[in-house]
Amino acid sequence: MLDQSTVQPVVWLDDHFYITIIPNAPYNLEVWQHDPDAQDQRLGRMDYKFHRDTFAGFIYRLLPKIDLLQIHAIQKQLNPFFDLEV
């Protein structure tokens, strides 16, 4: 189990949700919900490097209020972490 104290936000989706990157893990991208009054909760995880073509559906299922333009902007922020084209 991943120690939550090592989880650092990479991309904030809004005031309550963020994405983290865990290098060298089978599931290297995680979406977390931030709760200032309690412990943060992981909502989902995926292997972004090999399944980034399903990222839009993954994010949309977790956060339906995010549109495709926002998802595209998020991917542009994430791709450099995986040495992928921007």
DRENTOR-722984 format. One record per atom (N, C-alpha, C): residue number from 0; residue in one letter; chain; atom name; x, y, z. Coordinates in steps of 0.1 Angstrom, whole numbers, plus 5000, padded with zeros to 4 digits. Layout:
residues N
    nr   rest   kette   atom     px     py     pz
   NUM      A       A     CA      X      Y      Z
...
//
This chain:
residues 86
    nr   rest   kette   atom     px     py     pz
     0      M       A      N   5008   4988   5000
     0      M       A     CA   5000   5000   5000
     0      M       A      C   5009   5012   5000
     1      L       A      N   5005   5022   4992
     1      L       A     CA   5012   5034   4991
     1      L       A      C   5010   5043   5003
     2      D       A      N   5021   5048   5009
     2      D       A     CA   5021   5057   5020
     2      D       A      C   5016   5070   5016
     3      Q       A      N   5005   5075   5021
     3      Q       A     CA   4998   5087   5017
     3      Q       A      C   5007   5099   5019
     4      S       A      N   5016   5099   5028
     4      S       A     CA   5025   5110   5031
     4      S       A      C   5035   5113   5019
     5      T       A      N   5036   5103   5010
     5      T       A     CA   5045   5105   4999
     5      T       A      C   5038   5109   4987
     6      V       A      N   5024   5110   4987
     6      V       A     CA   5016   5114   4976
     6      V       A      C   5017   5129   4975
     7      Q       A      N   5021   5134   4963
     7      Q       A     CA   5022   5149   4960
     7      Q       A      C   5013   5152   4948
     8      P       A      N   5005   5162   4949
     8      P       A     CA   4997   5166   4937
     8      P       A      C   5006   5171   4926
     9      V       A      N   5003   5166   4914
     9      V       A     CA   5010   5170   4902
     9      V       A      C   5001   5180   4894
    10      V       A      N   4989   5177   4893
    10      V       A     CA   4979   5185   4886
    10      V       A      C   4966   5186   4894
    11      W       A      N   4962   5198   4897
    11      W       A     CA   4950   5200   4904
    11      W       A      C   4939   5201   4894
    12      L       A      N   4928   5194   4895
    12      L       A     CA   4917   5194   4886
    12      L       A      C   4907   5205   4890
    13      D       A      N   4905   5207   4903
    13      D       A     CA   4898   5218   4908
    13      D       A      C   4902   5219   4923
    14      D       A      N   4894   5226   4931
    14      D       A     CA   4897   5228   4945
    14      D       A      C   4898   5215   4953
    15      H       A      N   4891   5204   4948
    15      H       A     CA   4890   5192   4956
    15      H       A      C   4896   5180   4950
    16      F       A      N   4900   5180   4938
    16      F       A     CA   4905   5168   4931
    16      F       A      C   4919   5171   4925
    17      Y       A      N   4928   5161   4926
    17      Y       A     CA   4941   5163   4920
    17      Y       A      C   4946   5149   4915
    18      I       A      N   4956   5150   4906
    18      I       A     CA   4963   5138   4901
    18      I       A      C   4977   5138   4906
    19      T       A      N   4981   5125   4909
    19      T       A     CA   4995   5123   4913
    19      T       A      C   5001   5113   4903
    20      I       A      N   5014   5113   4903
    20      I       A     CA   5022   5104   4894
    20      I       A      C   5031   5096   4904
    21      I       A      N   5030   5083   4902
    21      I       A     CA   5039   5074   4910
    21      I       A      C   5048   5066   4900
    22      P       A      N   5060   5071   4898
    22      P       A     CA   5069   5065   4888
    22      P       A      C   5072   5050   4892
    23      N       A      N   5074   5042   4882
    23      N       A     CA   5078   5028   4884
    23      N       A      C   5068   5020   4891
    24      A       A      N   5055   5024   4891
    24      A       A     CA   5044   5016   4897
    24      A       A      C   5036   5011   4886
    25      P       A      N   5030   4999   4887
    25      P       A     CA   5021   4994   4877
    25      P       A      C   5010   5003   4873
    26      Y       A      N   5004   5010   4883
    26      Y       A     CA   4994   5020   4881
    26      Y       A      C   5000   5033   4885
    27      N       A      N   5005   5041   4874
    27      N       A     CA   5014   5052   4877
    27      N       A      C   5007   5065   4878
    28      L       A      N   4994   5066   4876
    28      L       A     CA   4986   5078   4877
    28      L       A      C   4974   5075   4887
    29      E       A      N   4972   5084   4896
    29      E       A     CA   4961   5083   4905
    29      E       A      C   4953   5096   4907
    30      V       A      N   4940   5095   4908
    30      V       A     CA   4932   5107   4910
    30      V       A      C   4927   5106   4925
    31      W       A      N   4929   5117   4932
    31      W       A     CA   4926   5118   4946
    31      W       A      C   4916   5129   4949
    32      Q       A      N   4908   5127   4959
    32      Q       A     CA   4899   5138   4964
    32      Q       A      C   4905   5143   4977
    33      H       A      N   4906   5156   4977
    33      H       A     CA   4912   5163   4989
    33      H       A      C   4901   5167   4998
    34      D       A      N   4902   5163   5010
    34      D       A     CA   4892   5167   5021
    34      D       A      C   4900   5174   5032
    35      P       A      N   4899   5187   5034
    35      P       A     CA   4907   5193   5044
    35      P       A      C   4903   5189   5058
    36      D       A      N   4891   5183   5060
    36      D       A     CA   4887   5179   5074
    36      D       A      C   4890   5164   5076
    37      A       A      N   4895   5157   5066
    37      A       A     CA   4897   5142   5068
    37      A       A      C   4909   5138   5059
    38      Q       A      N   4912   5126   5059
    38      Q       A     CA   4923   5121   5050
    38      Q       A      C   4919   5121   5036
    39      D       A      N   4928   5124   5027
    39      D       A     CA   4925   5124   5012
    39      D       A      C   4921   5109   5008
    40      Q       A      N   4913   5108   4998
    40      Q       A     CA   4908   5095   4993
    40      Q       A      C   4911   5094   4979
    41      R       A      N   4917   5082   4976
    41      R       A     CA   4919   5079   4962
    41      R       A      C   4907   5074   4955
    42      L       A      N   4904   5081   4943
    42      L       A     CA   4892   5077   4935
    42      L       A      C   4894   5067   4925
    43      G       A      N   4906   5067   4919
    43      G       A     CA   4909   5058   4908
    43      G       A      C   4924   5059   4905
    44      R       A      N   4928   5048   4897
    44      R       A     CA   4942   5048   4893
    44      R       A      C   4943   5041   4879
    45      M       A      N   4953   5044   4872
    45      M       A     CA   4955   5038   4859
    45      M       A      C   4969   5038   4855
    46      D       A      N   4973   5030   4845
    46      D       A     CA   4986   5030   4839
    46      D       A      C   4986   5039   4827
    47      Y       A      N   4990   5052   4830
    47      Y       A     CA   4988   5062   4820
    47      Y       A      C   4997   5060   4808
    48      K       A      N   5009   5056   4810
    48      K       A     CA   5019   5055   4799
    48      K       A      C   5014   5046   4788
    49      F       A      N   5008   5035   4791
    49      F       A     CA   5004   5025   4781
    49      F       A      C   4989   5026   4778
    50      H       A      N   4981   5033   4785
    50      H       A     CA   4967   5034   4783
    50      H       A      C   4962   5049   4782
    51      R       A      N   4970   5058   4778
    51      R       A     CA   4966   5072   4778
    51      R       A      C   4955   5075   4768
    52      D       A      N   4953   5066   4759
    52      D       A     CA   4941   5068   4750
    52      D       A      C   4928   5066   4757
    53      T       A      N   4927   5060   4768
    53      T       A     CA   4915   5058   4776
    53      T       A      C   4914   5069   4787
    54      F       A      N   4924   5078   4788
    54      F       A     CA   4924   5088   4799
    54      F       A      C   4911   5096   4799
    55      A       A      N   4907   5101   4788
    55      A       A     CA   4895   5110   4787
    55      A       A      C   4883   5103   4794
    56      G       A      N   4880   5090   4790
    56      G       A     CA   4869   5083   4796
    56      G       A      C   4871   5080   4811
    57      F       A      N   4883   5078   4815
    57      F       A     CA   4887   5075   4829
    57      F       A      C   4883   5087   4837
    58      I       A      N   4888   5099   4833
    58      I       A     CA   4886   5112   4840
    58      I       A      C   4871   5115   4840
    59      Y       A      N   4865   5114   4828
    59      Y       A     CA   4851   5118   4827
    59      Y       A      C   4842   5109   4836
    60      R       A      N   4845   5096   4838
    60      R       A     CA   4837   5088   4847
    60      R       A      C   4838   5092   4861
    61      L       A      N   4850   5097   4865
    61      L       A     CA   4852   5101   4879
    61      L       A      C   4847   5115   4881
    62      L       A      N   4848   5124   4871
    62      L       A     CA   4844   5138   4873
    62      L       A      C   4837   5143   4860
    63      P       A      N   4824   5140   4859
    63      P       A     CA   4816   5143   4847
    63      P       A      C   4815   5158   4844
    64      K       A      N   4818   5167   4853
    64      K       A     CA   4817   5181   4850
    64      K       A      C   4829   5186   4842
    65      I       A      N   4840   5178   4840
    65      I       A     CA   4851   5182   4833
    65      I       A      C   4848   5179   4818
    66      D       A      N   4851   5189   4809
    66      D       A     CA   4849   5187   4795
    66      D       A      C   4862   5183   4788
    67      L       A      N   4860   5180   4775
    67      L       A     CA   4871   5174   4767
    67      L       A      C   4883   5184   4766
    68      L       A      N   4880   5197   4765
    68      L       A     CA   4891   5207   4764
    68      L       A      C   4899   5207   4777
    69      Q       A      N   4893   5206   4788
    69      Q       A     CA   4900   5206   4801
    69      Q       A      C   4908   5193   4802
    70      I       A      N   4903   5182   4797
    70      I       A     CA   4910   5169   4798
    70      I       A      C   4922   5170   4789
    71      H       A      N   4921   5176   4777
    71      H       A     CA   4932   5178   4768
    71      H       A      C   4943   5186   4775
    72      A       A      N   4939   5197   4781
    72      A       A     CA   4949   5205   4788
    72      A       A      C   4956   5198   4800
    73      I       A      N   4949   5189   4806
    73      I       A     CA   4955   5181   4817
    73      I       A      C   4965   5171   4811
    74      Q       A      N   4962   5165   4800
    74      Q       A     CA   4971   5156   4793
    74      Q       A      C   4984   5163   4789
    75      K       A      N   4982   5175   4784
    75      K       A     CA   4994   5183   4780
    75      K       A      C   5003   5185   4792
    76      Q       A      N   4998   5186   4804
    76      Q       A     CA   5006   5188   4816
    76      Q       A      C   5012   5175   4821
    77      L       A      N   5005   5164   4818
    77      L       A     CA   5010   5151   4823
    77      L       A      C   5020   5144   4814
    78      N       A      N   5019   5146   4801
    78      N       A     CA   5028   5140   4791
    78      N       A      C   5043   5141   4794
    79      P       A      N   5048   5153   4797
    79      P       A     CA   5062   5154   4800
    79      P       A      C   5067   5145   4811
    80      F       A      N   5059   5142   4821
    80      F       A     CA   5063   5133   4832
    80      F       A      C   5066   5119   4826
    81      F       A      N   5060   5115   4815
    81      F       A     CA   5062   5102   4809
    81      F       A      C   5070   5102   4796
    82      D       A      N   5077   5113   4794
    82      D       A     CA   5085   5115   4782
    82      D       A      C   5077   5113   4769
    83      L       A      N   5064   5117   4769
    83      L       A     CA   5055   5116   4758
    83      L       A      C   5055   5130   4751
    84      E       A      N   5051   5130   4739
    84      E       A     CA   5050   5143   4731
    84      E       A      C   5039   5151   4738
    85      V       A      N   5041   5164   4737
    85      V       A     CA   5031   5174   4743
    85      V       A      C   5021   5178   4733
//
